[in-house]
Amino acid sequence: MTFVPTDPVAGDWIGPRFAEFGPRVGAIVPQGFEAYARILHPVQLDTDAWESWADVARRAGTTLDATSVWWRVAGLGEYGDHTQADPEEGSLPRHTFDVLRGLLAAGSGEDAECVAAVWNGWGHLHGGATMFAWLADGGPAPEPPKPPPTPYPAEVLDGPVLELPAREYFTFTCTLATAHEPSVYDQWAAGDGAGWQSPQLLWPLDRSWCVATEVDFDSTLVGGPARLIEAIVAHPGLESFRVSPSDTFPYT
């Protein structure tokens, strides 16, 4: 296993560097880094088809900038439109995460040991319930199906968590070389291997950068050295903007 539970004390440095909780950069990723970037989560149209926010803005006749919110870019009402595909909230798509991982590894090294924090509120982490029905015909009731197992062991579910404003997280260690492998997040965070869940927080032991994907946001924030942020914003595989800790994402 390349994804190992670790003491949440490893994340104690983060809380003191957060701004007051809210829809602003400095409340999602720690303040104090040299530069920051916002990576927009692409919109999945089909299994292998993705669309950028810029594509959507051109089609909708709207504008896009560093603090744009999705429903305005897409020309939707404030509460969305069920006919419109939306960018995923709370998880950076795997192919986009892999591009970012490569840029992080270019500066820190593939073998850089990191801490990954996963929000403990995801329902699938705690197992699930099942329900069934049958038509009574006088025979014995069938055996009910077994609920799916929890993807995390008891030592994680019942252990200490990283407590940050409004959120609690399970913490693990991994390396940048293994952070993108399907076994890391499919097995531990999705349980059945069918899904993908990027971590809510990821940082190296030297704390030179931090990646943050808030569970209710459709974008990922990165704080780190200016050269890293420049590489992120310049990469054609990432739709991203430079931002500052004080930037907000207004939802109304």
C-alpha positions in Angstrom: 0.0 0.0 0.0 1.4 3.4 -1.0 -1.1 5.4 1.0 -0.3 5.2 4.7 -2.3 6.8 7.6 -0.3 9.4 9.5 -0.6 11.5 12.6 -2.8 14.6 11.8 -0.4 16.7 13.8 1.5 17.0 10.4 -1.2 19.5 9.4 -1.1 21.7 12.5 0.7 24.4 10.6 -2.2 25.0 8.2 -4.9 26.4 10.5 -2.9 29.4 11.8 -2.3 30.5 8.2 -5.9 30.4 7.2 -8.0 33.5 6.8 -11.5 33.5 8.3 -13.5 30.6 6.7 -15.3 31.7 3.6 -15.2 31.8 -0.3 -11.8 33.4 -0.5 -8.4 32.0 -1.5 -6.7 32.5 1.9 -9.4 30.6 3.7 -8.9 27.5 1.5 -5.2 27.3 1.0 -2.7 28.7 3.6 -1.6 32.3 3.4 2.1 33.2 3.3 3.2 31.6 0.0 5.0 33.6 -2.7 2.2 33.2 -5.3 -1.1 31.5 -5.9 -3.1 29.9 -8.7 -6.7 28.8 -9.3 -7.2 25.7 -11.4 -10.7 25.4 -12.9 -12.1 21.9 -13.0 -13.0 21.0 -16.6 -16.5 19.9 -17.5 -17.0 16.2 -18.4 -19.2 15.8 -21.4 -18.6 12.1 -22.0 -16.2 9.4 -20.8 -13.3 10.9 -22.6 -14.7 14.3 -23.6 -14.0 17.4 -21.5 -14.8 21.1 -22.0 -13.0 24.1 -20.6 -14.7 27.0 -18.9 -13.4 29.2 -21.7 -15.2 27.1 -24.3 -18.4 27.4 -22.3 -18.0 31.1 -21.9 -17.5 31.6 -25.7 -20.6 29.5 -26.4 -22.7 31.4 -23.8 -21.4 34.8 -24.7 -20.1 35.5 -21.2 -16.7 36.5 -19.8 -14.2 34.6 -17.8 -11.6 35.8 -15.3 -9.7 34.7 -12.2 -12.6 35.0 -9.8 -15.5 33.9 -12.1 -18.1 31.6 -10.8 -19.4 28.7 -12.9 -23.1 29.5 -13.1 -22.4 33.0 -14.5 -19.8 31.8 -16.9 -22.3 29.2 -18.2 -25.1 31.7 -18.5 -27.2 29.8 -16.0 -29.6 30.9 -13.3 -28.0 31.1 -9.8 -29.3 27.6 -8.9 -28.0 26.0 -12.2 -29.8 24.1 -14.9 -30.1 20.3 -14.7 -29.6 20.1 -18.5 -26.1 21.6 -18.3 -23.1 19.5 -17.3 -21.2 21.1 -14.4 -17.6 20.9 -13.3 -17.1 18.5 -10.4 -17.0 20.0 -6.9 -14.5 18.7 -4.3 -12.3 16.7 -6.6 -9.8 17.6 -9.3 -10.3 15.2 -12.3 -7.7 12.5 -12.5 -6.1 13.6 -15.8 -5.9 17.2 -14.6 -4.5 16.1 -11.2 -1.8 14.1 -13.1 -0.7 17.2 -15.0 -0.5 19.2 -11.8 1.4 16.3 -10.1 4.0 16.4 -12.8 4.6 20.1 -12.3 4.9 19.6 -8.6 7.3 16.7 -9.1 9.4 18.8 -11.5 10.3 21.1 -8.5 10.1 18.8 -5.5 11.1 15.4 -7.1 9.1 12.3 -7.8 10.1 10.8 -4.4 9.1 13.8 -2.4 7.2 12.6 0.7 3.8 14.3 1.0 0.8 14.5 3.3 -2.6 14.1 1.8 -5.7 15.1 3.7 -9.2 13.7 2.8 -12.4 15.2 4.2 -13.9 12.8 6.6 -17.5 13.8 5.6 -17.6 11.9 2.3 -20.4 9.4 2.8 -18.7 6.5 1.0 -15.8 6.5 3.6 -18.2 5.2 6.3 -19.7 2.3 4.5 -23.4 2.4 3.4 -26.8 1.0 3.9 -28.9 -1.3 1.7 -32.6 -1.7 1.2 -34.6 -4.3 -0.6 -38.2 -5.3 -1.2 -40.0 -8.5 -2.3 -43.5 -9.6 -3.0 -45.0 -11.8 -0.2 -46.0 -15.2 -1.6 -46.0 -17.2 1.6 -42.4 -18.2 1.3 -39.5 -17.2 3.6 -38.0 -13.8 3.2 -34.8 -13.7 1.2 -31.5 -12.8 2.9 -31.0 -9.0 2.7 -27.9 -7.9 0.7 -24.9 -7.0 2.7 -24.0 -3.3 2.9 -20.8 -2.3 1.1 -17.7 -2.3 3.3 -15.9 0.8 4.5 -12.9 1.6 2.3 -10.9 2.9 5.3 -9.8 0.6 8.2 -11.0 1.2 11.8 -7.7 2.7 12.7 -8.5 5.5 10.3 -12.2 5.9 10.9 -11.8 5.8 14.7 -8.5 7.6 14.9 -7.6 11.3 15.3 -8.4 13.8 12.6 -6.9 17.0 11.4 -9.2 19.7 12.6 -9.4 22.9 10.5 -12.1 25.6 10.4 -15.4 24.0 9.4 -13.7 20.7 8.3 -12.1 17.6 9.6 -9.7 15.4 7.6 -8.1 12.0 7.6 -4.4 12.3 6.9 -2.1 10.0 5.0 1.4 10.0 3.6 2.3 9.3 -0.1 4.9 10.5 -2.6 4.4 12.5 -5.7 5.5 9.3 -7.6 2.5 7.4 -6.2 -0.1 10.2 -5.7 -1.6 9.7 -9.1 -1.8 5.9 -9.1 -5.4 4.6 -9.3 -4.8 2.3 -6.3 -4.1 5.3 -4.1 -7.4 7.1 -4.3 -9.6 4.6 -6.0 -9.0 2.0 -3.3 -8.9 4.2 -0.2 -11.3 7.0 -1.1 -13.7 5.4 -3.5 -13.8 2.0 -2.0 -14.9 0.0 -5.0 -12.2 1.1 -7.4 -14.8 2.7 -9.7 -14.3 6.3 -8.8 -11.7 8.9 -8.3 -11.3 11.3 -5.4 -8.4 13.7 -5.2 -7.3 14.9 -1.8 -8.7 18.0 -0.2 -5.2 19.0 0.8 -1.8 17.9 -0.4 1.6 19.3 0.7 5.2 18.2 0.9 7.0 17.7 4.3 9.0 20.9 3.6 5.7 22.9 3.2 7.0 24.6 0.1 3.6 24.4 -1.6 0.1 23.3 -0.8 -2.8 22.1 -3.1 -6.3 22.7 -1.8 -9.6 21.4 -3.2 -12.4 22.5 -1.0 -15.4 20.1 -1.0 -17.9 22.7 -2.2 -15.7 24.4 -4.8 -15.4 23.6 -8.5 -11.8 24.7 -8.7 -8.5 23.8 -7.0 -6.1 26.4 -5.4 -2.3 26.1 -5.2 0.0 28.2 -3.1 3.8 28.0 -3.6 6.9 29.5 -5.2 6.4 31.9 -8.0 8.2 29.6 -10.5 5.6 26.8 -9.7 2.7 29.1 -10.1 4.1 30.4 -13.4 4.4 26.8 -14.6 0.8 26.0 -13.6 -0.6 29.1 -15.3 1.5 28.5 -18.5 0.6 24.8 -18.9 -1.9 24.1 -21.7 -3.3 21.1 -19.8 -4.5 23.3 -16.9 -7.1 26.1 -17.2 -5.8 28.4 -14.5 -5.3 31.9 -13.3 -3.0 33.7 -10.9 -4.9 34.8 -7.8 -4.1 36.4 -4.4 -5.1 35.3 -0.9 -7.7 38.1 -0.7 -9.5 37.1 -3.9 -13.1 35.9 -3.4 -15.4 33.9 -5.5 -18.8 35.6 -5.1 -21.8 33.2 -5.4 -24.5 35.8 -5.6 
